[in-house]
């Protein structure tokens, strides 16, 4: 069998499988370069081959670049760009670059690579959704004609309005908004937990259709308890999570005890939580002192992620316990905690997202951050990988507007 055909077949199968896993997808643009540049225009050192379009380096302005014509994404959102690429001979500081422009704006880099090869899928920023003129560009930044970046199998797909919402391979029912209650009615149980000092807020009906619920442990701020966060806990639980909360300590010992207790309850036949909890999907987070306690237990191997709201560590060492991706949400008007948050972000070596929410104070930061908290949990505990772009790409839901954000180590 022809090698190029075999590669195209395998890539096509891969795209189909990804689309099936993500729910209904609409292909809005496709170019496999079977007839030259097709829907792209090239400048500089651009060559066609059986492996795709080869962009060669050059001294000066002759470097290879291809740019698509205008692509309409009208009524299509959650766009994903899939393509194959390979590089040859690129030195340090040189790269093959994939980028996107919306309605004549500046090009935003989607990937810059010196050594990557094979197929990749990249979520486009939300700003590319529902637009009249989206353009894709592939370019090589190299100084020798012997150095190159080869591109093939370019497919842009997304969810068209009216299509079934994507599950993203997710384990929870899909939702249209993370800034509203989810599909589950909720029940709050007080005076419960390992020391009968906590609250559990959860979906009223547990385990419907075999669902096992992820767990979120929440630490309140100093001087408060679960009652002051009733709205927050119910909002998160309405999205399918079992949420546990009790008065915080800086050591986070009560959070570890809560995890122990919930895992034990999942295995106790007389418990309402019996075999209803997904004990492989547990997160911890908190506000102010609750965040400090979360840092203290962040090395617990049972945690999939942690969330820190207006609660940077006092000694700047909080991040040393992190083992999994973390989210920091702080307020622009919080002159006490936000500097500590910045220091922790700088020191963090795991994948991390950090947002300073415009106008948020130390007190209301948890309420202002709530949509981000829900989205983060749905991404990290419910396999909704399509939410990644909301946090990690320019123009994402949590990287624009009031969300002044940065991220690293992904």
N, C-alpha and C positions, 0 to 999 in steps of 0.2 A: 504494500500500500504506500502511496506517496506520503513522505514524511510531513510535508506542509499540510496536506489534507488531514492527516491523522491529528496533528496539533490543533487544527481548527475544529475538528470534531470534538476533541477532548475539552477544549475551551468552551465550545458551545454547550456541551453537556454540563460543564461546571456552572455556566451562567444560568442555565435552566434550573439546576438544582438549587442554586442560591435564591433564585426568584421564587421557586416553589416554597422554600423554607420561610421566606419573608412575607408570603401572602401574595395577593394579586398584584402583578407588576405590569406596567406598560412600557414597552421599548419606544423611546421617543427619538433615538438616533442610533444608527449602526453603520460602521464602516470597517470592512474587512480587507480593503485594499486589493481586491481581486482584479480591479481595472485601474491601475495606477493610483493616483492620489484620491480619486473619487470625490468626496465632498469636502476635501481639504485643499488648501492652496499652500504652496511651498515657496520659501525663499532661502537663498544660500545653498549650502551643500546638502542637497536632498536626493536620495537615490531609492529606487524601488528594487525589491528583491523578493525571493520566495519566503523570506522570514518576516516580511513587512516593509515598513518604510525606514530606511537607515538615514539618520541625521548625523553628518560628519562635522568635526570641528574645523576651525580655520582661524588664522590670525586676522583680526579686524572684524569686519561686518559680514563675512561670508559663512558664519556658523549656520547649520541647518535648523530650520524652523518650519513647522506646518501648523496652519490655523484653520479651523473648521469655518464653514459658512454659518449664518445665524440659525440657531436651533430654537424652536418655539417650545416652551414647557408649559403652555397655557393649561390650567386646571390639573397640573401634575405637581406633586410634592414628594418629599423624601427621596430625592434623586441620588442615584448611585452610579458612579463611573467605573466601568470594568474594562481593563485593557491588559495586554501582555507587553512586556518590555524587557530589554536586555542591554547591557553596556559592554563596551570593549575599550580597554586601554586608558580609561579615565584616571587622571592623577588626583591627588589630594587637592581639594578646592574646585574641582571640575564636577559637573553633574548633568544628568538628564532630568529635565524639569517638565512636569505636567501642571497646567494651570487653567483657570477658568475666568472669563469676563462676563459680566451681566450688564446688558443694555449700554454697551460702549464704555463701561467703567474700566478701571485698572485691572490687570490680571492678578488673581490671587493664586499663590502656589498651593497645589494640592499634594504634590510629592516632589522632592528633590533627592535624587539618589545617585550614588557613584557606582554601586556594586549590585543593586537588586536585579533579579531576573524572574521570569515567569509571570503568571497572572496576578493581578491585584484588583481589589474593589475598594473604592474610596467614596465616602459619603460627601456629597457636595454641600456647601453652606445653604442654609434655608433661604438665603436671598436669591438663589437661582431658581426657586420654585415659582411656578405660575408667571413666567416672564415671556416676553416676545422675542428676545434676542440674547441667547446664551451662546458663547463661543468657547471652544476648547482649543488649547494650544499645547504643542509638544515642542521642546527646544533642547538643543545641546549647548552646554557652556564648556567649550574645550578649544584648545589652540592648535591642534594638529589634525590633519585630514585622516590620520590613522586612528584617531579616537572617535568613538561613535556611540549613538543611542538609537536603538531600533524599537519601533512601536508597531503594534498590530492589534487586530481584534478589538476595536474600540466600540463599546456599547454603553449608551446612557439610558437608564431606565428609572421608573419611579411609580408612585401610586397616583392613579388618576382619580379625581373626585367622582364619587359614586361607586368606586370599586370597594370590595370588602376591605376593611382596615387590615394592615399587615400585623400578623402576630409576632413577626421578627423571631420566630422560634420561641416566643415567650411562653411562660408558664401560667400567666394570669390573663383574664379576659382583657381584650384591648380597650383602650379609652381614647376619647377625642381630646381630652384636656387633662393636664396635671395640676391645673389651678382650679379644680372643682372636685367635688366628691366623686369617688369611683362608684362601681356598680353594686357594692356590698352594703347592706344595712349593718350597723355596728352595735355591739353590746360592750358595756364597760363593767368590769368586776373590780371592786375595791377591796382593800384589806386581804390581799391574796399574795401569793409568791412564797419564797422559801422562809421568810420571817413574818409573813402576813402583813407586810408593810407596803406592798406595792399595788399597782393597778395593772390589769390586763385589759386592753381595748382591742377588740377583734371582730372579724365578721360574725354576725349573729349565727349564721349557718356555716359550720365548718365542714370542709371535706366534700363539698358538692361536686358531683361528677368525678370523684377521685382526686380532687385537688389537694395537694399538700402545701400548706401556707408557709411562706418565708417569715423570718422573725426579725424584728427591729427592737433593740434595747435602747431606750431614750433616757438620758440623764438631764434633769431639770437644772436651772441655774440656782446659785446659792440663795438661801432664804425662801425658796419656793418648793413646790412639790408637783406631783402629777396633775392636781386639780387646776393649777394655773396654765396647764398646757392641754386642757381637755379638747379644745378645738383642733389643735395640731394632731393629737393622738387619734382622734376620730377620723380626721381627714386621711391620715396615712392608713389606718385600718380599713377604711372604705375602699381602698385599692387592693385589698386582699391580704394585707400583712397582719400578723399577730404582733402587737406592740406591748412591750412591758416597760413600766416606768416606776421608779421610787426615788425618794430624796437622795441626792447625789453626795458622794464623798470624792475627795481628790484622788483617792487610791483606786476608785472604780471597783472595789471589792464586791459591792452589791450587784454590779453588772455581771461579773463572772458568776456569782451565785445564782442570778436570774437565768443565765444560760444553762447552768447545771440543772436547775429546777425544771425548766421547760423541756430539756432533753429527757429528764426522768419522767415527766408527765406524759410525754409522747409514747413512752414505753409502758405506762401503767394502765391496765385495762379499764379501771374504774374512772379514769380521768376524762373530762370532756375533750381533752386534746389528744387522746389516744390515737396514734397513727394519723394525725391530722397535720403534723408539723413537718416541714422539710428541714431536717436538722443539718443539712449541708449548705443551707442558705441563711446565714445569720449575719446581721450587721449591728454595729453599735454607733451611737452618736449622742451628742448633747449640746446644751447651750451653756456658755460661760463655765461654771465649775463642772457641769456635765461633760463639756468638751475636754477639760483637763483630766477627768476620770477616764474618758474614752482613750486619751493618749496613753494613760497608765496601763490599760489592758490591751492595747492595740497589737501586741505580739501574740495574743491568743490565737492558736492555729485554727480555731473554729470560726473565726471571723472572715467574711469575704470582702468587707470594706468597712471604712469608718467615715463618719461625718462630724465636722467640727464647726460649731456656730458661735461666733463672737467669743472664742475661748482659746486664744493662743497660750502656750505654756509659759509659765513665769520665768523659767530658767533657760528657755530657748532649746531645750533638749527633748521636747515632746515628740518630735518626729523620729527619734532614734528607735522607738518601739514599733514603728509602722512596718508592716510586712506586705500589705495589700494596698490597692488604690484607695486614695483618700480625697475627700472634698472639704475645702475650707470656705465657709461663707461668713463674711464680716461686713460691718457697716461703715460707710464713709464718715459718719458723724460720731463714731465710737473712738475716742482718742485714747482709751485705755487698752482695749483688747486688740484693736486692729494692728497697731505696731507689732505686738507679739505674734499675731497671725502672719504678718509679713516675714518676720524672722523665722518662724517655723517653716513657712513655704520655702524660703531660701535654703534651709538646711535639709529639706525633704529629698530623699533619694529614690523613693518609690514613685509610681505614677500618681500625679496629683493635679487637682483642679482647684483654683483659688479665685474667688470672686469677691470684690468689694462692692456692695450694693449701694448705689447712690441714694442718699437720704436716710439710710437705715441707721438707727441708734443701737446702743448696746441692748436696750430693753426690747425693741421690736424687731431685732434682726432675725429671730427665729420665725416670726410670722412672715416677714418679707422673703425669707429664704424658702418657705414651704413648697412652692412649686418646684424649685430646684431639688429639694430633698426627695420629693415624691418621684421625680424623673430619675434622679440618681439611683434610688432604690429599685425602680422598675428596670433600669439598665443592669445593675450589678446583681440583683437577686432574682430577677424574673427573665433574664436572657433577652431583653429588648435591646438588641445591639444597634438598632436603627437610632436609638437615642444618643449614641456616641457623638454624632455630629452636632447635637445641641450644645455639647460642652466643649468640644475640641476643635471646631472649625470656625473661621471668621463668618460672621453673620448668623451663627447659631442662636437658638432661643435664649441661651444663657451666656452669650458672649457679646450681646448688643444691648442698646437701651440702658436701663438702670444697672445692668450686670457688667461691671468693668472687670474683665477676667483675664487670667493667664493660666497656662498649663505647661507641664514638662514631664519628661521621662516616659512618655507613652511609646 
